[in-house]
Amino acid sequence: MSTDNSQTPPSPVPVSKDSTELIRFDQVTKRFGGNTVLDHLDFTVAPGKHVTLIGPSGSGKTTILRLLMTLLKPDEGSIQVAGEYLTHEQKGDKLVPAGEKHSREIRKKIGMVFQQFNLFPNMKVLRNITEAPVHVLGMTKDEADERARELLELVGLTEHIDKYPTQLSGGQQQRVAIARALAMRPQVLLLDEVTSALDPELVAGVLDVLRDIAHTTDITMLCVTHEMNFARDISDDVLMFDAGRVIESGPPEKIFSEPEQERTREFLSAVL
């Protein structure tokens, strides 16, 4: 096993100024104890594309999202977002661990919707959406309110603007969480099994909202889901993960109809 060099920055790779790359993983490895969850992972996501990560539980999909949110840091390799290193800074010809200010600025480009809704229970719906734009982006209250109302209309919740989260169904809470993420005007929206905590009858409403966002906006989406029909509908590319590596990738019609790898065929036969 390779030595864990989490305290040693990776060797510099050229900062991507390529307009065809918004997210770039270079040789990213992540371990938890003796378990290698991501194994020298390379992949890129282009601006405006919708990319879905599929694969068995424990294959590293959610770890990718948590790395992008800087909830975790890679043990090896580097991550770039919009041409900037995420957890490192370039000092001359060397990479050094990034300070919190640098990571926070890059993180503003990214929004995430979690499995659990993570709404503030003591705040009404409107304030749940406006809190971060006002305090993090420096929007005026009026600007944030206007944006929140537009987003609540987008997710179909304008009549619930003055309710507390506990007064909403799980599906409604998740739609508020989607609006909250979009309120920060991110370049990238990360979706982590956003329907897994919902009762089955609530899943369709949330997925319909996300389909509308995918089809009517130019936001880049990186999605982890077991909802294969949803993945087929919204994805430009599907990446099949197994044991911390991408074993197959391509457009949904290829991955779902004519997968090349036996492991992909086995996984899809179990979930479709």
C-alpha positions as CSV (number, residue, x, y, z in Angstrom):
1,M,0.0,0.0,0.0
2,S,1.2,3.5,-0.7
3,T,2.2,5.6,2.2
4,D,-0.4,8.1,3.2
5,N,1.0,11.5,2.3
6,S,-2.0,13.7,3.3
7,Q,0.4,16.2,4.7
8,T,2.4,16.4,1.5
9,P,1.0,18.5,-1.3
10,P,0.9,16.8,-4.7
11,S,3.3,17.8,-7.4
12,P,1.9,20.7,-9.4
13,V,-0.1,19.9,-12.6
14,P,-1.0,22.7,-15.0
15,V,-3.9,24.7,-13.8
16,S,-6.7,24.1,-16.2
17,K,-7.8,27.2,-18.1
18,D,-9.5,25.0,-20.6
19,S,-13.1,26.3,-21.1
20,T,-14.2,22.7,-21.7
21,E,-13.3,21.8,-18.0
22,L,-15.1,23.0,-15.0
23,I,-14.2,20.2,-12.6
24,R,-10.9,18.3,-12.8
25,F,-9.7,15.4,-10.7
26,D,-6.0,14.5,-11.1
27,Q,-4.8,11.2,-9.6
28,V,-7.1,11.7,-6.5
29,T,-6.8,9.1,-3.9
30,K,-8.8,9.0,-0.6
31,R,-8.3,6.4,2.1
32,F,-10.2,5.7,5.3
33,G,-7.7,3.7,7.4
34,G,-6.7,0.7,5.3
35,N,-9.6,1.1,2.9
36,T,-8.9,2.9,-0.4
37,V,-12.2,4.5,-1.4
38,L,-10.8,6.5,-4.4
39,D,-7.8,5.1,-6.2
40,H,-5.9,7.6,-8.4
41,L,-9.0,8.9,-9.9
42,D,-8.9,11.1,-13.0
43,F,-12.0,12.7,-14.5
44,T,-13.3,16.0,-15.8
45,V,-16.7,17.6,-16.0
46,A,-17.4,20.3,-18.7
47,P,-19.4,23.4,-18.0
48,G,-23.2,23.0,-18.4
49,K,-23.0,19.2,-18.5
50,H,-25.0,16.9,-16.3
51,V,-22.9,13.9,-15.1
52,T,-24.3,11.1,-13.1
53,L,-22.2,8.7,-11.0
54,I,-23.6,5.2,-10.6
55,G,-22.3,2.1,-8.9
56,P,-22.6,0.0,-5.8
57,S,-22.6,1.4,-2.3
58,G,-19.1,2.0,-1.1
59,S,-17.6,2.6,-4.6
60,G,-16.6,6.2,-3.8
61,K,-19.4,8.2,-5.4
62,T,-20.4,10.3,-2.4
63,T,-16.8,10.7,-1.4
64,I,-16.3,12.7,-4.6
65,L,-19.0,15.1,-3.7
66,R,-17.7,15.5,-0.1
67,L,-14.2,16.2,-1.5
68,L,-15.7,18.9,-3.7
69,M,-17.4,20.5,-0.7
70,T,-14.1,20.3,1.2
71,L,-15.8,18.2,3.8
72,L,-12.9,15.8,3.1
73,K,-9.4,16.3,1.7
74,P,-7.7,14.0,-0.7
75,D,-4.7,12.0,0.5
76,E,-3.1,12.3,-2.9
77,G,-3.7,14.2,-6.1
78,S,-5.4,17.5,-6.8
79,I,-8.8,18.9,-7.6
80,Q,-9.5,22.0,-9.6
81,V,-12.8,23.9,-10.0
82,A,-13.1,26.6,-12.7
83,G,-9.3,26.6,-13.1
84,E,-8.5,27.0,-9.4
85,Y,-7.1,24.5,-7.0
86,L,-9.6,23.5,-4.4
87,T,-7.6,22.3,-1.4
88,H,-4.2,23.7,-2.5
89,E,-2.7,27.0,-3.6
90,Q,0.1,27.5,-6.0
91,K,3.1,29.3,-4.6
92,G,5.7,29.7,-7.3
93,D,6.3,26.2,-8.6
94,K,5.0,24.4,-5.6
95,L,1.6,23.5,-4.3
96,V,0.9,24.1,-0.6
97,P,-2.2,23.3,1.4
98,A,-4.8,26.0,0.9
99,G,-5.9,28.4,3.7
100,E,-9.6,28.4,4.7
101,K,-10.1,31.8,2.9
102,H,-9.0,30.3,-0.5
103,S,-11.1,27.1,-0.1
104,R,-14.1,29.2,1.0
105,E,-13.9,31.3,-2.2
106,I,-13.7,28.3,-4.5
107,R,-16.5,26.6,-2.5
108,K,-18.8,29.5,-3.4
109,K,-18.9,28.1,-6.9
110,I,-20.4,24.9,-5.7
111,G,-23.9,24.1,-4.2
112,M,-24.9,20.8,-2.7
113,V,-28.2,19.1,-1.9
114,F,-27.7,16.4,0.7
115,Q,-29.6,13.2,1.4
116,Q,-30.9,14.8,4.6
117,F,-32.4,18.2,4.1
118,N,-30.3,20.1,6.7
119,L,-32.7,23.0,6.9
120,F,-32.5,25.4,9.8
121,P,-35.5,24.3,11.9
122,N,-35.8,27.7,13.7
123,M,-36.0,29.7,10.4
124,K,-39.0,29.9,8.1
125,V,-38.7,28.8,4.5
126,L,-37.8,32.3,3.1
127,R,-35.0,32.9,5.6
128,N,-33.6,29.4,5.1
129,I,-33.0,30.4,1.5
130,T,-31.8,34.0,2.0
131,E,-29.5,33.5,5.0
132,A,-26.4,32.4,3.1
133,P,-26.8,34.8,0.1
134,V,-26.9,37.8,2.6
135,H,-24.1,36.7,4.9
136,V,-21.8,34.9,2.5
137,L,-22.4,36.6,-0.9
138,G,-23.2,40.0,0.6
139,M,-26.6,40.3,-1.2
140,T,-28.9,42.9,0.2
141,K,-32.0,41.5,1.9
142,D,-34.2,42.8,-0.9
143,E,-32.1,41.1,-3.5
144,A,-32.0,37.8,-1.6
145,D,-35.8,37.9,-1.0
146,E,-36.5,38.5,-4.7
147,R,-34.2,35.6,-5.7
148,A,-35.7,33.3,-3.0
149,R,-39.2,34.0,-4.3
150,E,-38.2,33.2,-7.8
151,L,-36.7,30.0,-6.7
152,L,-39.7,29.0,-4.6
153,E,-41.8,29.5,-7.7
154,L,-39.4,27.3,-9.6
155,V,-39.7,24.5,-7.1
156,G,-43.5,25.0,-6.6
157,L,-43.5,26.2,-3.0
158,T,-44.6,29.8,-3.1
159,E,-47.5,29.1,-0.8
160,H,-45.2,27.8,1.9
161,I,-42.9,30.8,2.2
162,D,-43.8,31.6,5.8
163,K,-43.8,28.0,7.1
164,Y,-41.2,26.3,9.3
165,P,-39.5,23.2,7.9
166,T,-41.3,21.0,10.4
167,Q,-44.6,22.1,8.8
168,L,-43.5,20.7,5.5
169,S,-43.4,17.1,4.1
170,G,-40.1,15.6,3.4
171,G,-40.4,16.2,-0.3
172,Q,-41.3,19.9,0.3
173,Q,-38.3,20.2,2.6
174,Q,-36.0,18.7,-0.1
175,R,-37.4,21.2,-2.6
176,V,-36.6,24.0,-0.2
177,A,-33.0,22.6,0.1
178,I,-32.7,22.7,-3.7
179,A,-33.9,26.3,-3.8
180,R,-31.4,27.1,-1.0
181,A,-28.5,25.6,-3.0
182,L,-29.5,27.5,-6.1
183,A,-29.8,30.8,-4.2
184,M,-26.0,30.9,-4.0
185,R,-25.8,31.0,-7.8
186,P,-23.3,28.1,-8.0
187,Q,-21.6,27.1,-11.1
188,V,-21.9,23.4,-10.0
189,L,-24.8,21.7,-8.3
190,L,-24.0,18.5,-6.4
191,L,-26.8,16.1,-5.8
192,D,-26.2,13.3,-3.2
193,E,-29.0,10.7,-3.3
194,V,-31.5,13.5,-2.8
195,T,-34.5,11.2,-2.8
196,S,-33.1,8.4,-0.6
197,A,-34.7,9.8,2.6
198,L,-38.1,10.3,1.1
199,D,-41.2,8.2,1.2
200,P,-41.7,6.6,-2.3
201,E,-44.8,8.8,-3.1
202,L,-42.7,12.0,-2.6
203,V,-39.8,11.0,-4.9
204,A,-41.5,11.9,-8.2
205,G,-42.1,15.5,-7.2
206,V,-38.5,16.2,-6.3
207,L,-37.2,14.5,-9.4
208,D,-39.6,16.5,-11.6
209,V,-38.1,19.7,-10.1
210,L,-34.6,18.6,-10.8
211,R,-35.5,17.6,-14.4
212,D,-36.9,21.1,-14.9
213,I,-33.7,22.6,-13.6
214,A,-31.6,20.4,-15.8
215,H,-33.6,21.2,-18.9
216,T,-34.1,24.9,-18.4
217,T,-30.8,26.2,-16.9
218,D,-27.2,26.0,-17.9
219,I,-26.0,24.9,-14.4
220,T,-23.5,22.0,-14.3
221,M,-24.8,19.0,-12.3
222,L,-22.9,16.2,-10.7
223,C,-25.4,13.6,-9.4
224,V,-25.1,10.5,-7.3
225,T,-28.3,8.5,-7.5
226,H,-29.9,5.0,-7.6
227,E,-32.8,6.4,-9.6
228,M,-31.7,5.0,-13.0
229,N,-34.6,6.4,-15.0
230,F,-33.8,9.9,-13.7
231,A,-30.2,9.4,-14.6
232,R,-31.2,8.3,-18.1
233,D,-33.4,11.4,-18.5
234,I,-31.1,14.2,-17.3
235,S,-27.5,13.0,-17.9
236,D,-25.1,13.9,-20.7
237,D,-22.7,11.4,-19.4
238,V,-22.9,8.5,-16.9
239,L,-19.8,7.2,-15.0
240,M,-19.9,3.7,-13.6
241,F,-17.8,3.3,-10.4
242,D,-16.4,0.2,-8.8
243,A,-13.8,0.0,-6.1
244,G,-12.8,3.6,-6.3
245,R,-12.3,3.8,-10.1
246,V,-14.4,4.7,-13.1
247,I,-14.7,1.4,-15.0
248,E,-16.9,2.7,-17.8
249,S,-18.3,6.0,-19.0
250,G,-20.4,7.3,-21.8
251,P,-23.8,8.8,-22.7
252,P,-26.8,7.2,-21.0
253,E,-28.1,5.5,-24.0
254,K,-24.8,3.6,-24.3
255,I,-24.3,2.8,-20.6
256,F,-27.9,1.7,-20.0
257,S,-28.5,-0.1,-23.3
258,E,-25.1,-1.4,-24.4
259,P,-22.6,-1.4,-21.4
260,E,-19.2,-2.9,-22.3
261,Q,-18.2,-4.0,-18.9
262,E,-19.6,-7.2,-17.2
263,R,-19.5,-5.4,-13.8
264,T,-21.7,-2.6,-15.3
265,R,-24.2,-5.2,-16.7
266,E,-24.3,-6.9,-13.3
267,F,-25.0,-3.7,-11.4
268,L,-27.7,-2.5,-13.8
269,S,-29.5,-5.9,-13.8
270,A,-29.7,-5.5,-10.0
271,V,-31.1,-2.0,-9.9
272,L,-33.2,-1.7,-13.1
